[in-house]
Amino acid sequence: MITFESVSKVYQTPQGEVRALDNVSLSISAGEFIAVRGHSGCGKSTLLSLAGGLSTPTTGQVHVAGQNLTAMSSSQRAALRATHIGFVFQMFHLLPYLSVLDNVLVAADNAPAAKQEALALLERFGMADRLQHRPAELSAGERQRTAMARALLHHPQLLLADEPTGNLDPQNAVGVLDLIAEFHQQGGTVLLVTHDETAAGYAQQTLELRAGKRIDPVAGQPG
């Protein structure tokens, strides 16, 4: 499902080059749930951005769902995201002027069918009584459940989660992690980056990214 082949990502700053990833290789099979941990600045978010085709590597290749993202145009990568990939972020990224329902539907292209699917997801996620609320009227947990519904609306094969519990209290964090685990149990592939040991514990395997260079299995987990 995801393959990184000797991937490096270098950013140019006024202070010089920043090497976020340095010759990283990684392979995740379809149906796996993998967590990646590491210190702030170790390249976890860059890894996720590359896996989702939001950016491209400086060197190396990234393959997702059998497609070489490195060889695709930005519009081709956007089309792949729209059909194969769901995203969940720490900051939710909901549009403040739209209702819960409209936030879930914001990228939908088949309005009648998508609305029915959105309503079903929101009911399953305990949001049926919040459909017309705006993000400012929601708790952090409700915002993240709304974001989860948006991510899953198009039935993606792959879910990319960037610190999805970072702004949640423990109770709401468990609720969101249970939804991610349910997606995996239904056959989806999950790549989760997190600082949270509890979140990482939901994964089949936890990997440690060290200074953007090495990805090692965490001790005590399958290698």
NUDREN-623500 format. One record per residue: residue number from 1; residue in three letters; x, z, y of N, C-alpha, C in turn. Coordinates in steps of 0.02 Angstrom, whole numbers, plus 32768, in hexadecimal, padded with zeros to 4 digits. Atoms other than C-alpha are relative to their C-alpha. Layout:
BEGIN
zami lotor n.u n.w n.v ca.u ca.w ca.v c.u c.w c.v
NUM Ala X Z Y X Z Y X Z Y
...
//
This chain:
BEGIN
zami lotor n.u n.w n.v ca.u ca.w ca.v c.u c.w c.v
1 Met 8029 8000 7FC3 8000 8000 8000 802B 8000 8040
2 Ile 7FD2 7FFE 7FC7 808D 802D 807A 8048 7FFD 7FE7
3 Thr 7FB9 8003 8011 8143 7FF9 806C 8029 7FF8 8040
4 Phe 7FCE 8006 7FCB 81CE 8017 80EA 8041 7FEB 7FE0
5 Glu 7FC1 8019 801B 826B 7FB2 80C6 8037 8004 8035
6 Ser 7FC7 7FF7 7FD2 8305 7FF2 8125 7FEA 7FF9 8049
7 Val 801F 8006 7FBE 829E 800D 81C2 8024 802C 8033
8 Ser 7FE6 7FDC 7FC6 82EC 803F 8267 7FD4 7FF0 803C
9 Lys 8025 8009 7FC2 8292 8057 830D 8028 801F 8039
10 Val 7FD7 7FEA 7FC8 82F5 8061 83AE 7FD8 7FF5 8041
11 Tyr 8021 8004 7FBF 82A9 8086 8459 8036 8000 8036
12 Gln 7FD2 8001 7FC8 8301 805B 84FB 7FE5 802D 8038
13 Thr 8014 7FD3 7FCA 82FB 80E3 8581 8035 7FFB 8037
14 Pro 7FCE 8001 7FCA 8352 80F7 862A 8041 8025 7FEC
15 Gln 7FC5 7FDA 8015 83C8 8171 85D2 8025 7FDD 7FC6
16 Gly 7FE0 8024 8036 83F1 80F3 8549 7FD2 7FF8 7FC4
17 Glu 8028 800C 803C 83B7 80CD 8498 7FEB 8042 7FE0
18 Val 8019 7FC9 802A 834B 8145 8435 7FEE 7FE2 7FBD
19 Arg 800B 801A 8043 834F 8123 837B 7FCE 802E 7FDD
20 Ala 8034 7FD6 801D 82A8 8168 833C 8002 8000 7FB5
21 Leu 7FF7 8006 8048 82BF 8127 828B 8040 7FD9 7FF3
22 Asp 7FBF 801E 800D 8364 80F5 823D 8006 7FEF 7FB6
23 Asn 7FF7 8019 8044 8365 808B 819F 7FD7 8027 7FCC
24 Val 802E 7FDA 802C 82CE 80E0 814E 7FDE 7FD2 7FCF
25 Ser 8025 8023 8034 8285 80A2 80AA 7FCD 802F 7FE1
26 Leu 8037 7FD6 8018 81E0 80E0 8063 7FCF 7FD3 7FDB
27 Ser 8033 8025 8024 815F 80A7 7FE4 7FC7 802E 7FED
28 Ile 803D 7FD9 800F 80AC 80E9 7FD4 7FD0 7FD1 7FDC
29 Ser 802D 802A 8028 803B 80A4 7F4C 7FB8 8009 8016
30 Ala 8048 7FFB 7FF2 7F82 8081 7F61 7FE3 803C 7FDB
31 Gly 8020 7FC6 801E 7F1C 811D 7F41 8028 8040 8005
32 Glu 7FD8 7FC2 7FF8 7FA7 8199 7F6C 7FED 8024 8040
33 Phe 8008 7FD6 7FC5 7F99 8228 7FE8 8044 8020 800D
34 Ile 7FBD 7FEA 7FF0 8042 8246 8039 8001 8021 8044
35 Ala 7FF6 7FDE 7FC0 806D 82C3 80C1 804A 7FFB 8013
36 Val 7FBC 8002 7FE6 8108 82B3 812E 8008 8037 8034
37 Arg 7FF1 7FCA 7FD2 814E 834C 8184 8044 7FF5 8020
38 Gly 7FC0 8004 7FDE 81DF 8364 81FA 7FFC 801F 8045
39 His 7FFE 7FE2 7FBE 8216 83B1 829E 7FE6 7FCF 8035
40 Ser 8014 802B 7FC8 81D3 836F 8344 8039 7FD2 8012
41 Gly 7FCD 8030 7FEE 822E 82D1 8374 8025 7FE1 7FC6
42 Cys 7FDC 801B 803A 8262 82A6 82C2 7FEA 7FBA 7FEE
43 Gly 8016 8044 800D 8201 8202 82C4 7FBF 7FF9 7FD9
44 Lys 803D 8003 8028 815F 8230 826B 7FCB 7FD3 801F
45 Ser 8033 8029 7FDF 80EB 81E2 82EC 8015 7FB7 8003
46 Thr 7FE8 8045 8002 8159 8147 82F5 7FF4 7FE2 7FBC
47 Leu 800E 8017 8044 814A 8138 8238 7FB7 7FEB 7FF9
48 Leu 8047 800E 8006 808D 813E 8245 7FED 7FC3 802A
49 Ser 800E 8039 7FD4 8089 80C3 82D7 8015 7FBF 7FDF
50 Leu 7FE9 803C 8023 80ED 8046 8272 7FD4 7FF0 7FC4
51 Ala 802C 800B 803A 8080 805E 81D7 7FBD 7FE3 8015
52 Gly 8040 801A 7FE7 7FE7 8037 8241 8006 7FC0 8028
53 Gly 7FF7 803D 7FDB 8033 7F9F 8294 7FF6 8008 804B
54 Leu 8005 7FF4 7FB8 8027 7FF1 8340 8041 7FEF 8023
55 Ser 7FBF 8016 7FE7 80DF 7FC9 8357 8024 7FDC 7FC8
56 Thr 7FDA 8025 8032 8161 7F61 82FD 8047 801C 7FFC
57 Pro 7FBC 7FE4 8006 820C 7F94 82BA 8033 7FD6 8025
58 Thr 7FC8 8024 7FE2 82AD 7F66 8312 8024 7FD8 7FCB
59 Thr 7FE5 8023 803B 82F6 7F3A 8268 7FDB 8018 7FC2
60 Gly 8022 7FEE 803D 82B1 7F3C 81B8 7FB9 7FE3 7FFD
61 Gln 8043 801B 800B 8204 7F12 8175 7FCF 8037 7FEC
62 Val 8036 7FD4 8013 815E 7F6D 8165 7FC9 7FD6 7FE0
63 His 8036 8023 8024 80DD 7F33 80E4 7FC7 8031 7FF7
64 Val 803C 7FD7 800A 802B 7F77 80E0 7FCB 7FD4 7FDF
65 Ala 8035 8024 8024 7FA4 7F40 8066 8015 7FB8 7FEF
66 Gly 7FE7 8041 8014 8011 7EB0 802C 8012 7FD1 8039
67 Gln 7FF1 802A 7FC6 802E 7E6F 80DD 8040 8018 8021
68 Asn 7FC3 7FF1 7FDC 80D4 7E66 8138 7FF0 8008 804A
69 Leu 8012 7FF4 7FBB 80AB 7EB8 81DE 8035 7FE6 8030
70 Thr 7FC9 8015 7FD5 8156 7E89 8222 7FFA 7FB6 8013
71 Ala 8005 8048 7FF4 812C 7DCF 8216 7FBE 7FED 8022
72 Met 8042 800F 7FE5 807D 7DDE 8261 8000 8005 804C
73 Ser 800A 7FFA 7FB8 8045 7DC4 8315 7FD9 8040 800E
74 Ser 8026 7FC3 7FEE 7FF5 7E55 8374 7FB6 7FF8 7FF0
75 Ser 8047 800A 8010 7F49 7E07 835C 7FF4 8002 7FB5
76 Gln 8006 7FFB 8049 7F67 7DF5 82A1 8004 8048 7FE8
77 Arg 7FFC 7FB9 8012 7F9B 7EAB 8296 7FC0 8024 8014
78 Ala 803F 7FE1 7FEB 7EFF 7EDC 82F8 7FC9 7FF1 7FCF
79 Ala 8033 8013 8032 7E93 7E7C 827C 8009 8027 7FC0
80 Leu 7FF3 7FD8 803D 7EE8 7ED6 81EB 7FE8 8048 800A
81 Arg 8017 7FBC 7FF2 7EC7 7F7F 823E 7FB5 8004 7FFD
82 Ala 8049 7FFF 7FFC 7E11 7F52 8259 7FDF 7FFD 7FBB
83 Thr 801E 8009 8043 7DF6 7F2D 81A0 801C 8030 7FCC
84 His 7FDE 7FDB 8036 7E71 7F9B 8141 8014 8048 8012
85 Ile 7FDF 7FC1 7FEC 7EAB 8032 81A8 7FD3 8029 802D
86 Gly 8021 7FD0 7FD4 7E59 80CC 81F3 8033 8030 801C
87 Phe 7FD2 7FD2 7FDE 7EB0 813F 826F 7FDD 8040 8013
88 Val 8017 7FC0 7FE6 7E98 81F8 8294 803B 801F 8026
89 Phe 7FCB 7FE7 7FD5 7EFC 8245 8323 7FF4 8049 8013
90 Gln 8006 7FBB 7FEA 7F1F 82F5 8360 7FD4 8006 803E
91 Met 8023 7FFC 7FC0 7ED5 82CE 840C 7FBB 7FDF 7FFE
92 Phe 8043 801B 800C 7E35 827E 83C4 7FF6 7FB9 801B
93 His 8007 8041 7FE0 7E38 81EA 843E 7FB7 7FE7 8000
94 Leu 8046 8014 7FF6 7D7C 81E9 845A 7FF6 7FEB 8049
95 Leu 800F 8016 7FBC 7D35 8190 84F2 7FD0 8032 8020
96 Pro 8026 7FC7 7FE5 7CF3 821A 8565 7FBA 7FEE 8019
97 Tyr 8041 8013 7FE4 7C60 81B6 85AB 7FD0 7FE5 7FCB
98 Leu 802C 8017 8036 7C19 8183 8501 7FE8 803B 7FD6
99 Ser 801B 7FCE 802E 7BAC 81E8 848C 8027 8000 7FBF
100 Val 7FE2 7FFD 8042 7BE4 821E 83DF 7FF3 7FBF 7FD9
101 Leu 8012 803C 8026 7B86 818D 838F 8023 7FC3 801C
102 Asp 7FE0 803B 7FE2 7BCA 810D 840A 804C 8001 7FF8
103 Asn 7FB8 7FFC 800E 7C7C 814D 83F3 8010 7FE7 7FBA
104 Val 7FF5 8017 8045 7C6D 812E 8338 7FF7 7FB5 7FFC
105 Leu 8011 8047 8003 7C25 8081 8358 802A 7FD5 802E
106 Val 7FDF 8023 7FC9 7CA0 8050 83E1 8021 7FBF 7FEA
107 Ala 7FDF 803D 8017 7CFB 7FCE 8377 7FD8 7FDA 7FCC
108 Ala 8029 8020 8033 7C6B 7F9B 8306 7FEB 7FBA 8016
109 Asp 8013 8044 7FEF 7C41 7EE2 82FC 7FBC 7FEC 7FE4
110 Asn 8042 800E 801D 7B9F 7EE6 8295 7FD3 803A 8012
111 Ala 8021 7FC5 7FE4 7B32 7F57 82FE 7FCC 8021 7FD4
112 Pro 8034 7FDE 8028 7A98 7F75 828F 801C 8023 7FC2
113 Ala 7FE4 7FE2 803D 7AF8 7F92 81ED 8031 8038 8011
114 Ala 7FCF 7FCD 7FED 7B82 7FF3 8245 7FDE 803F 8018
115 Lys 8023 7FC5 7FE7 7B06 8066 829A 7FE6 802A 7FC6
116 Gln 8019 7FDB 8039 7AB7 8095 81F4 803A 8024 7FDC
117 Glu 7FC6 7FE1 8020 7B64 80B6 81AA 8019 803A 802A
118 Ala 7FE9 7FCA 7FD4 7B96 811D 8242 7FD3 803D 7FFC
119 Leu 802F 7FC8 8006 7AF9 8186 8237 800A 8025 7FBE
120 Ala 7FF6 7FE1 8041 7B19 81A5 817E 8041 802A 8000
121 Leu 7FC1 7FDB 7FFC 7BCE 81D9 819F 7FF9 803F 8029
122 Leu 8007 7FC6 7FD4 7BA0 824C 822E 7FD5 8036 7FE0
123 Glu 8028 7FCE 8023 7B1A 829F 81C6 802A 8023 7FCA
124 Arg 7FD6 7FE3 8035 7B95 82B8 8137 8035 802F 801D
125 Phe 7FCD 7FD7 7FE0 7C13 8302 81B2 7FE2 8039 8029
126 Gly 801F 7FC8 7FDC 7B94 837D 81F9 7FF6 7FF4 8049
127 Met 8005 8011 7FB9 7B7E 8322 829E 7FBD 7FE1 8012
128 Ala 8041 8022 7FF4 7AC9 82E6 8290 7FDD 801A 803E
129 Asp 8021 7FE4 7FC5 7A91 835B 831C 802B 7FF9 803F
130 Arg 7FD3 800A 7FC6 7B1E 8322 8391 8005 7FB6 8014
131 Leu 7FF9 8049 7FF8 7AFE 8266 8395 8006 7FEB 8049
132 Gln 8001 8016 7FBA 7ADE 825B 8450 802C 802C 802D
133 His 7FD3 7FD6 7FD8 7B5B 82DF 8487 803F 7FD8 8011
134 Arg 7FC0 801D 7FED 7BF7 82A9 84E5 8039 802E 7FEB
135 Pro 7FC8 7FD7 8019 7CA5 82E5 84B3 8009 8043 8023
136 Ala 7FF7 7FC1 7FDB 7CAB 8369 853C 7FD0 8036 7FE9
137 Glu 8032 7FD0 8017 7C13 83BB 84ED 800B 8016 7FB7
138 Leu 7FF1 7FF2 8046 7C64 83C9 8441 8039 8031 7FF9
139 Ser 7FC6 7FD8 8012 7CD8 8446 83F0 8038 7FD1 7FE8
140 Ala 7FC8 8029 8018 7D84 840A 83BA 7FF3 7FE7 7FB9
141 Gly 8010 8016 8044 7D4A 8405 8305 7FCD 7FC8 7FFF
142 Glu 8032 8035 7FFC 7CB3 839C 8334 801E 7FBF 801A
143 Arg 7FDF 803D 7FE7 7D21 8323 8395 8028 7FDF 7FC8
144 Gln 7FD8 801D 8035 7D93 830D 8300 7FD4 7FE3 7FC8
145 Arg 802E 801D 8032 7D00 82F2 8289 7FE3 7FBE 801A
146 Thr 8016 803F 7FE2 7CC1 826D 8302 8036 7FCB 7FF8
147 Ala 7FC8 802F 8008 7D6D 821C 82FF 8008 7FEA 7FB7
148 Met 7FFD 8012 8047 7D6C 8222 8240 7FCA 7FCD 7FEF
149 Ala 8036 8030 800D 7CC4 81C9 823B 8012 7FBB 801C
150 Arg 7FEA 8040 7FE2 7D09 8143 82B0 8035 7FDF 7FD4
151 Ala 7FCA 801B 8029 7DA3 812F 8241 7FE8 7FE3 7FBF
152 Leu 8018 8014 8042 7D3D 811A 81A2 7FC7 7FCE 8002
153 Leu 803B 802A 7FFA 7CB1 80AD 81E6 8008 7FBD 7FDD
154 His 7FF5 8043 801C 7CFF 8009 81AB 801C 8002 7FB9
155 His 7FEA 7FF9 8046 7D2B 804C 80FD 8049 7FEB 7FF6
156 Pro 7FBA 8013 8007 7DE8 8044 8110 801D 8012 7FBC
157 Gln 7FDB 7FEF 803D 7E5E 8044 807C 8033 8037 800E
158 Leu 7FC9 7FD4 7FED 7EDF 80AA 80DB 7FEC 802A 803C
159 Leu 800C 7FD2 7FC9 7ECB 8144 814A 8043 801B 8018
160 Leu 7FC4 7FE6 7FE1 7F59 8170 81C1 7FED 803A 802D
161 Ala 8014 7FC4 7FDC 7F4C 8221 8204 803D 8020 8022
162 Asp 7FC8 7FE6 7FD8 7FBE 825F 8290 7FEE 8045 801A
163 Glu 800E 7FBA 7FED 7FB7 831E 829C 7FB5 800B 800A
164 Pro 8049 7FFD 7FF5 7EF9 831B 8281 7FE4 8046 800A
165 Thr 8017 7FBB 7FF7 7EEC 83D9 8280 8025 8024 8038
166 Gly 7FD5 7FE1 7FCE 7F64 83F8 8310 7FDB 8025 8037
167 Asn 8027 7FDF 7FCB 7EDB 8429 838C 7FC5 8027 7FE5
168 Leu 8039 7FE1 801F 7E67 847F 8311 8010 8047 7FE9
169 Asp 7FF9 7FBE 801D 7E4A 8534 82DF 8000 7FF9 7FB4
170 Pro 7FFA 8006 8049 7E64 855B 8225 7FC1 7FE9 7FDD
171 Gln 803E 8012 8021 7DAD 854B 81F6 7FF1 7FB5 8009
172 Asn 800D 8047 7FF4 7D97 84A1 8249 8036 7FD4 7FE0
173 Ala 7FCA 8026 8020 7E40 8468 8207 7FF0 7FF4 7FB6
174 Val 8012 8008 8047 7E08 8487 8154 7FC8 7FCE 7FF8
175 Gly 8038 8030 8004 7D67 8427 8175 8017 7FB8 8006
176 Val 7FE7 8044 7FF7 7DC5 838E 81B3 802C 7FEC 7FC4
177 Leu 7FD5 800F 8039 7E45 8398 8126 7FD6 7FF2 7FC1
178 Asp 802D 800E 8038 7DB7 839F 80A8 7FE4 7FB9 8004
179 Leu 8019 8045 7FF8 7D73 82FC 80F1 8035 7FCD 7FEE
180 Ile 7FC9 802C 8012 7E1D 82AB 80E1 800B 7FFF 7FB4
181 Ala 7FF8 7FFC 8049 7E2C 82E9 802E 7FC8 7FDA 7FDC
182 Glu 8039 8025 801D 7D7F 82A2 8008 800C 7FB5 8002
183 Phe 7FEE 8048 7FFA 7DB7 81F7 8049 8032 7FED 7FC9
184 His 7FCF 800E 8034 7E4C 8200 7FD4 7FE1 8001 7FBA
185 Gln 801F 7FFA 8042 7DE3 8237 7F3F 7FD4 7FC3 7FF1
186 Gln 8029 803B 800A 7D77 819D 7F5A 802A 7FC1 7FFA
187 Gly 7FD3 8039 800C 7E10 812D 7F43 802A 7FEA 803A
188 Gly 7FDA 8014 7FC5 7E59 8124 7FF2 8048 8018 7FFD
189 Thr 7FB9 7FED 7FF8 7F12 812E 801E 8007 8025 8041
190 Val 7FF8 7FD7 7FC4 7F47 81B3 809B 804B 800B 800E
191 Leu 7FBE 7FEC 7FE7 7FE7 81C6 8101 7FF3 8030 8039
192 Leu 800C 7FCA 7FD1 7FE2 826A 8160 8042 8019 801B
193 Val 7FC6 7FDE 7FE4 8067 82A8 81D9 7FE9 8040 8020
194 Thr 8017 7FBF 7FEB 805F 835F 8203 803A 8032 8003
195 His 7FD4 7FC5 8002 80BB 8400 822E 7FE2 8036 7FD2
196 Asp 8029 7FCC 801F 8036 8463 81D0 8009 8001 7FB4
197 Glu 7FF7 7FFC 8048 8061 849F 8121 7FBE 7FFD 7FDB
198 Thr 8042 8003 8020 7FA8 84B7 80FA 7FE8 7FB8 7FFA
199 Ala 8015 8047 8001 7F83 8402 8128 8029 7FDA 7FCC
200 Ala 7FD4 8023 8030 8019 83C4 80C4 7FED 8012 7FB8
201 Gly 8012 7FEA 8043 7FDA 8428 802F 7FC8 7FD9 7FE1
202 Tyr 8036 802A 801A 7F46 83B2 801E 801B 7FC1 7FDF
203 Ala 7FE3 803F 8018 7FBC 8322 7FF5 8019 8006 7FB8
204 Gln 7FE2 8001 8043 7FF8 82EE 7F49 804B 800D 8003
205 Gln 7FB8 7FF7 7FF7 80A9 82ED 7F8C 800F 8008 804A
206 Thr 7FE9 7FF6 7FBB 80FD 832C 802B 8048 7FE9 8006
207 Leu 7FBD 8019 7FF2 8195 82D3 8071 8018 801E 8042
208 Glu 7FE2 7FE6 7FC3 820D 8314 80F5 8028 7FC8 8021
209 Leu 7FDB 8032 7FDA 824A 829C 817C 8034 8026 8029
210 Arg 7FC9 7FDB 7FE1 82F4 82D6 81BA 8023 7FD4 8033
211 Ala 7FDE 8022 7FC8 832E 8298 8265 7FF8 7FB5 7FFE
212 Gly 800E 8048 8000 82DE 81EE 8249 8029 7FD9 7FCE
213 Lys 7FD1 8024 802C 835A 81C5 81BE 7FEE 8006 7FB7
214 Arg 800A 7FF5 8047 832C 8212 8117 7FB9 801A 7FF4
215 Ile 8041 7FE7 8016 8287 822D 80BE 800B 801E 7FBB
216 Asp 7FF3 7FDC 803F 8298 82B1 8036 7FC2 8024 7FE9
217 Pro 8037 7FD7 8019 8216 8302 7FC4 800C 8049 8012
218 Val 7FFC 7FB8 7FF2 81F0 83B6 7FF6 8008 8025 7FBE
219 Ala 7FF3 7FDB 803D 8232 8431 7F76 7FC0 801F 7FE5
220 Gly 803A 7FE3 8021 81B1 846A 7EF8 7FC6 7FD1 7FF8
221 Gln 8035 8032 8008 814A 83CA 7F02 801B 7FC8 7FD4
222 Pro 7FE9 8038 8028 814F 8331 7E91 802A 7FD0 8028
223 Gly 7FD3 802C 7FDD 81D9 82BA 7EBF 7FF0 7FB7 7FFA
//
